[in-house]
Every structure is written in C-alpha cells, then in structure tokens.
Amino acid sequence: MNMSLPMTLSTGTFDTLDWSAIAAQLDSEGYAALPGLLRADEARALAREAGTWDALRRASLDSLDLGRGDLLYFDAALPQPWARWRTDFYRQLAPLANRWNEMLGMTYRFPAQLNAFLERNRRAGQTQTQSHLNRLGTDDYLALHQRNEGEHVFPLQVVALLSAPGKDFTGGELVLTEQRPRMQSRPTVVPLGLGDAAIIATAQRPFKGSSGCYRVNLRHAISRVRSGERIGFELSFHDAPQAANDQHAFDLDT
C-alpha cells in the first residue's frame, strides 16, 4: 500500500489508508510502520520550524535521569499541522483501542472523537500535554520508558523522524521492548527513515496466547546517537496529570 502522504494529511487521506492492515500489525507486533508519512522536504521543514515556536517547553533528559538530550513539549493548543494529525489519528485508532480493552476484559471505552476524550482528561485533572519533539545530539539517548500517567491513558501513540539517519546522524534507533508473562523481554528495533512514522503501544496491549488473551507490557527508547543530531516527534492522545508532568515523571525501566 502507498503510505506517502502530503503534509496536509486531510481527513480524506486518513480514510484511504489500509487501517485493517495497520490494526493487524499492531495486534501482532505492538507497532505499525507508516513509511513515508511525510516527504523529506516536509519533514525537514517541520524540524526547522520547531526552533521558532515560543510555545515549546524544554525539558532536559539529563536532569530527569532519563538519558541525555532535550524534549520540547508543545503547549496545550498544539500548532498545525500537529493538532489536525492528532485529531485524525485518534478517530481511526479509537475503535482499535476499544477492541483491545474488550479483549482484556476492561469495561472502559474511548469516545469516538478526541475532544470528548480530552474532556474526560480535564475532569480527571489531566491537563498537561505530553506531545513533544525530541532533539538528541552526539552521545544523547532516551531511556526505556512509558507514558501512562493518569486515569485516562490511550493505549497507542505516534512517533516519527524528522532527520535523516546516515546523513544527519548515526545511531539513534527506535527500540521497543515487550515483556510477556514468564518470558524474557523481547527487544525490537523499528527502522525509521526521514519522514517515516510508527504507531506504537503506549504501555500495554493484548496478546492472544493458547489459553486466551493476556496483557503484555511495552516500553520504548531511542538508542545512543553516535554522531550528528536526531530530531523526532511523539504524538500522545492523553494528557498527563499536572503534578506528574510538572516533575516530568515517566515510568522507567529500571
């Protein structure tokens, strides 16, 4: 299937993607690759613009004992085109999130629209956006972690790369780990090129075993950048509690 999308990424464009295939890969692996989500020039333009946005809040990974490098958090009102992408991704992913909850015997159901879900977040005191850019230079990295703070946690998020591996930087691979009961962690490196994205499980997902469905635990990281500068972004669909995000708290793999 052709995953090369214009930066406008209209609602109609999202509707033409093979979401059945995307859901099948998420069920099987806990992630789904979206190669060519952005053209190379579009990805580089977004990376350049990132440095001009006053609304971004910088958090040092080193000071958080979460690695080295910078996270640049968006304000509550995400700029375009990020806000539109967040809304349209959520609309497509909410049915899958509800199916995962059903498979796990959970009664919680996500509303069809992002605004309704974010209203639940606000009523529960989850008001701090977690969507951000990550900027990693030589020897920087992001440790294994989850973003699952709060009562309302969406089980999926989107990560993408805005710089070119092998040209702008070396190293810096997206790494996922999955822990199944009574088994060792299974690591996976998700290859991303300039403009590529992946939908990944936020923290947990169902796995269908021989005795039925059970819950598996997932974390993600970015390996050490060996040279250059790596710029990427993450779209999260739930917000963090004020206290948790003020401390930039993460669930770490220690």
C-alpha positions in Angstrom: 0.0 0.0 0.0 1.1 3.6 -0.7 1.8 5.4 2.6 3.3 8.5 1.0 1.1 11.3 2.3 1.1 15.1 1.7 1.8 17.3 4.8 -1.8 18.4 4.8 -2.8 14.9 5.8 -6.5 15.6 5.3 -9.3 13.5 6.9 -9.9 12.0 3.5 -6.3 11.0 3.2 -6.5 9.1 6.5 -9.6 7.4 5.4 -7.8 5.9 2.4 -5.1 4.2 4.4 -5.3 0.4 4.9 -6.3 0.6 8.6 -7.1 -3.1 8.6 -3.5 -3.9 7.8 -2.3 -1.3 10.3 -4.5 -2.9 13.0 -3.3 -6.4 12.1 0.3 -5.3 12.6 -0.5 -3.6 15.9 -2.2 -6.8 17.1 0.7 -8.9 16.1 3.7 -6.7 17.0 2.6 -3.8 19.1 3.6 -1.3 16.5 2.7 -0.5 12.9 5.1 1.2 10.5 4.0 4.2 8.4 6.8 4.7 5.9 6.8 8.0 4.0 4.2 9.6 6.3 5.9 12.9 5.3 8.0 13.8 2.2 11.7 14.5 3.0 11.3 18.3 2.4 8.2 18.4 4.6 9.9 16.6 7.5 12.9 18.9 7.3 10.6 22.0 7.2 8.9 20.9 10.4 12.3 20.3 12.1 13.4 23.8 11.1 10.2 25.4 12.3 10.5 23.7 15.7 13.1 26.1 16.8 10.9 29.1 16.1 7.9 28.1 18.3 7.7 30.0 21.5 5.1 27.6 22.9 7.6 24.7 23.3 8.8 24.0 26.8 12.3 22.5 27.1 12.9 19.5 29.5 16.5 18.2 29.9 16.6 14.4 29.9 19.9 14.6 31.8 18.3 16.4 34.7 15.5 13.8 34.8 17.8 10.8 34.8 16.1 9.7 31.7 19.1 9.9 29.3 20.7 12.9 27.6 19.2 15.4 25.2 16.1 17.6 25.1 12.4 17.1 25.0 10.5 20.1 23.6 6.9 19.9 24.9 4.0 21.5 22.9 1.6 23.8 24.7 -2.0 22.6 25.3 -3.0 24.0 22.0 -0.9 22.1 19.5 0.1 24.1 16.4 -0.9 23.0 13.0 -0.4 20.5 11.4 0.2 18.6 14.6 -3.3 19.3 16.1 -5.1 18.1 13.0 -3.0 14.9 12.8 -3.7 14.2 16.5 -7.4 14.5 15.9 -7.5 12.4 12.7 -5.2 9.7 14.1 -7.3 9.4 17.2 -10.5 9.0 15.2 -9.0 6.0 13.4 -7.4 4.4 16.4 -10.2 4.7 19.0 -12.1 1.6 17.6 -8.8 -0.4 17.9 -8.2 0.9 21.4 -11.8 -0.2 22.4 -11.3 -3.6 20.9 -8.1 -4.1 22.9 -9.9 -3.2 26.1 -12.7 -5.6 25.2 -10.1 -8.4 24.6 -8.6 -7.7 28.0 -12.0 -7.7 29.8 -11.8 -4.0 30.5 -15.1 -2.0 30.7 -13.6 1.4 29.8 -14.5 2.6 26.3 -12.9 5.5 24.5 -15.2 8.1 22.8 -15.1 8.4 19.1 -13.7 11.9 19.0 -10.6 13.3 20.6 -12.3 16.4 22.1 -14.6 14.2 24.1 -11.7 12.1 25.4 -9.7 15.2 26.3 -12.7 16.5 28.3 -12.5 13.3 30.3 -8.8 14.1 30.9 -9.6 17.6 32.1 -12.2 16.4 34.5 -9.7 13.9 36.0 -7.0 16.6 36.4 -5.0 15.6 33.3 -4.2 18.9 31.7 -0.6 18.8 30.6 0.1 17.8 27.0 2.6 15.0 26.5 3.2 15.5 22.8 6.7 16.7 22.1 9.7 17.0 19.9 12.9 15.2 20.9 16.3 16.6 20.0 19.3 14.4 20.5 22.9 15.2 19.7 26.0 13.1 19.8 26.0 10.6 22.8 22.4 11.6 23.6 19.7 8.9 24.2 16.3 8.4 25.6 16.0 5.6 28.1 13.3 2.9 28.1 10.0 4.4 29.5 6.3 4.5 29.3 3.9 7.5 29.3 1.0 6.0 31.2 0.3 8.6 34.0 -3.3 9.3 34.9 -6.7 7.7 35.0 -7.3 8.0 31.3 -4.5 6.5 29.2 -4.8 6.0 25.5 -3.0 2.7 24.6 -1.4 4.0 21.4 0.8 6.9 20.3 2.6 8.0 17.2 6.3 8.6 16.8 8.1 10.0 13.7 11.5 11.0 12.5 12.3 14.5 11.1 16.0 14.0 10.2 17.9 11.5 8.0 19.7 8.5 9.5 23.1 8.0 8.0 23.2 11.7 6.8 22.1 13.9 9.7 23.0 11.4 12.4 24.1 7.9 13.1 22.7 5.6 15.8 19.5 6.8 17.4 17.3 3.8 16.6 13.8 3.5 17.9 13.8 0.5 20.3 10.7 -1.3 21.7 10.7 -3.9 24.4 7.8 -6.2 25.2 7.5 -8.2 28.4 5.2 -11.3 28.3 4.4 -13.2 31.5 7.2 -15.8 32.5 9.3 -14.8 29.5 12.3 -12.6 28.9 11.9 -9.1 27.4 11.7 -9.1 23.6 13.6 -6.2 22.0 12.7 -4.8 18.6 14.4 -2.1 16.5 11.9 -0.2 14.4 13.7 1.1 11.3 12.7 4.7 10.6 13.9 6.9 7.8 13.4 10.6 7.2 9.7 11.3 7.3 8.7 7.8 8.5 6.4 7.2 11.4 5.2 4.3 13.5 2.1 3.8 15.7 3.3 2.1 18.9 1.6 0.7 22.0 1.9 3.2 24.9 2.3 0.8 27.7 0.2 -2.4 27.4 -1.6 -4.4 24.8 -3.4 -7.7 24.5 -1.7 -10.8 23.2 -3.6 -13.8 22.1 -2.0 -17.0 23.5 -3.0 -20.6 23.5 -5.0 -20.0 26.7 -6.7 -16.8 25.6 -5.8 -13.1 25.7 -3.4 -11.7 28.3 -1.7 -8.4 28.9 1.8 -7.7 27.8 3.9 -4.7 28.9 5.8 -2.5 26.4 8.3 0.3 26.7 10.2 2.3 24.1 13.5 4.2 23.9 15.9 5.8 21.4 19.4 4.3 21.4 22.5 6.4 21.7 23.2 8.9 18.9 26.7 8.2 17.7 27.1 11.3 15.7 25.1 14.3 14.4 21.7 15.5 15.6 18.4 13.5 15.6 15.1 15.3 15.7 11.8 13.4 16.1 8.4 13.8 17.5 5.8 12.0 19.5 2.0 12.5 19.5 0.3 11.4 22.7 -3.5 11.3 22.8 -4.0 11.5 26.6 -2.7 14.3 28.8 -0.7 13.9 32.0 -1.8 15.0 35.5 -0.4 18.4 36.5 1.8 17.1 39.3 3.2 14.3 37.1 4.1 16.4 34.2 5.5 19.3 36.4 8.0 16.7 37.6 8.3 15.3 34.1 7.6 11.9 35.6 7.9 8.7 33.5 7.5 5.1 34.2 11.1 3.9 33.7 12.5 0.5 33.0 15.0 0.2 35.9 
